[in-house]
Amino acid sequence: MAVLRAAIAGTGFIGAVHARSARLAGAQLVGVAASSPESARAAAEVLGAGKSYASAEELVLDPDVDVVHICTPNHLHLPLAEAALAAGKHVICEKPLALDAAGAQQLVDVAAGAGLQAGVPFVYRYYPTVREARERVASGQTGPVRLIHGAYLQDWLLRPDDANWRVDEQLGGASRSFADIGSHWCDLAEFISGDRITRLSARLLTAVPERTGEPGRHAFGSGDGSGTARRVTTEDAALVQFETESGALGSLVVSQVSAGRKNRLWLELDGSEEALAFDQEHPEELWCGRRESLTIRRRDPAELSEAAGRLAFLPAGHPQGYADCFDAFVADVYEAVGGGLLPEGTPTFADGLRAALITHAVIESARDGRWVDVERIPAPVADSQAVGS
Ligand SMILES: NC(=O)c1ccc[n+]([C@@H]2O[C@H](COP(=O)([O-])OP(=O)(O)OC[C@H]3O[C@@H](n4cnc5c(N)ncnc54)[C@H](O)[C@@H]3O)[C@@H](O)[C@H]2O)c1
C-alpha cells in the first residue's frame, strides 16, 4: 500500500497528539495549518511536518493529501470537515463534530454520500481494560447492567483568570464542560454497556461567571491574571441523571472546576452478577467487584479477552496510556482508509452525532427544567444560556 499522506489543521494540545499517531501509523505528515501562517510555520518545524499552509481552508484542498485531521477550535469542525470530504479526503475530526446536532447530522450524511472514512476520536474506547469491561458485559459475566454512574472531573478552568477559546460560546458551542468531556463519558458508558441513554435530566452550573484569561491560550495552561473580563455563558459543570433503553438508571457529574482533578474519568457499571469500575487515570486495572470476592484485573495480555488483547501491545507492568489509545484509534481508521475493513468499535461520525444529540438533550433539559428524550432529531436550541445554580 502507498504511504498515506496526512495533514493536520490545528496544532495545539491534541493536534500534536494526532501528528504523533499519524506517523506511528505509517503516514507521511505532509503539512499543518494553525491560527496564522506564522504559527503554522512554527508548528510545522516542531512537529516535523513537510510544510505549513497559510490556512486550514488551503490545507483541506491540497491534492497531495489523503487524510485530513481536524484539531481546531470547535466552530471550525463542520466547515472544514465538509470541505475536506467534498475534496475527496478521508477525515478524522475532533469532537464535538459540530456546534449542534443538525451540523453533526449534516456531516454524517456528507461522509456517507462520499463513501469516505470519517472518524471521531472517542479514544478512551482504546484502553484494553475498557475493551475487557465491554467483553465482560457482552458475554453475560456482568449480568444485566442496572446502574451506570461516575464522573469526569478536571480543574484547568478553576480560576477566573483561566480561559481558552472553549469558554467562548461562538467558538466552543453552547455547552462547554458537557460537550467537551461529558460526551466522552457518555460514549464510554454506551460503548461498554452496549446500552443507550434514552432520557435525561440535567442541571448546569456556571461557577465562574466572568473570566479574564485570553481565549487564544492553549488548553490546560494556567492563567496569569492578564486579559479583559468576559461574561461566561457556558457551563463549568453539569449533573446528569439518565435512563437507558434496557431500563438501567445512571448519573454523571462533569466538571472543569474540580481542584486537583486533572482528567478523572471514572465510570462504574453495576450488573446483577458483578460491578465494573474503570478509572482513566489508572487505566492498567479494571476493578471487578462480586459480593463474595473482589478482583483487580490487570492489563495483562496473557489474561485478556481477544478484543482487549489486540490493544495490549506491552507486557503487564509496562504501562500503556492515553497516547497509546490515540495511536490505536488512528491506526484503525487508517486501516480502513488503506482499503481494509474498519475494525469493530472504531468511533465514527455516527458516534459524533450521537454525542451531539445527547448534548442537545442536556442543554434543553437544563434550560427547561424537565426530563428530555435523547434520540430524536432536534430543532435548534434558541436560547442556550447556561443555568446557574
Ligand atoms: N479526543 C480527545 O480526547 C480530545 C482531547 C483534547 C481536545 N480535543 C478536541 O480537539 C480540538 C482542539 O483542542 P485542543 O485542546 O488541542 O485546543 P488548543 O487550544 O490546545 O489548540 C487549538 C489549535 O487550533 C489552532 N487554530 C485556531 N484557529 C485556527 C484556524 N482558523 N485554523 C487552523 N487552526 C486554528 C490554534 O492555533 C491551536 O493550535 C477541540 O475540538 C477539542 O474538543 C479532543
The ligand as a Gaussian input file, in Angstrom:
#p B3LYP/6-31G(d) Opt

LIG

0 1
 N      -10.469000      13.422000      21.607000
 C       -9.869000      13.934000      22.659000
 O       -9.513000      13.215000      23.595000
 C       -9.599000      15.412000      22.701000
 C       -8.724000      15.940000      23.647000
 C       -8.464000      17.312000      23.604000
 C       -9.080000      18.117000      22.663000
 N       -9.954000      17.577000      21.783000
 C      -10.610000      18.427000      20.770000
 O       -9.597000      18.917000      19.907000
 C       -9.888000      20.245000      19.483000
 C       -8.692000      21.148000      19.813000
 O       -8.498000      21.151000      21.206000
 P       -7.078000      21.482000      21.868000
 O       -7.181000      21.085000      23.288000
 O       -5.990000      20.926000      21.042000
 O       -7.090000      23.070000      21.770000
 P       -5.842000      24.062000      21.764000
 O       -6.370000      25.352000      22.188000
 O       -4.688000      23.452000      22.504000
 O       -5.415000      24.110000      20.220000
 C       -6.238000      24.649000      19.209000
 C       -5.401000      24.836000      17.968000
 O       -6.213000      25.304000      16.902000
 C       -5.476000      26.299000      16.186000
 N       -6.383000      27.176000      15.451000
 C       -7.140000      28.197000      15.912000
 N       -7.802000      28.791000      14.882000
 C       -7.444000      28.100000      13.759000
 C       -7.785000      28.225000      12.383000
 N       -8.621000      29.182000      11.949000
 N       -7.236000      27.360000      11.515000
 C       -6.376000      26.399000      11.925000
 N       -6.013000      26.229000      13.212000
 C       -6.555000      27.072000      14.130000
 C       -4.678000      27.029000      17.253000
 O       -3.566000      27.660000      16.685000
 C       -4.271000      25.850000      18.130000
 O       -3.093000      25.273000      17.610000
 C      -11.190000      20.629000      20.189000
 O      -12.235000      20.479000      19.303000
 C      -11.310000      19.646000      21.335000
 O      -12.642000      19.353000      21.679000
 C      -10.213000      16.247000      21.797000

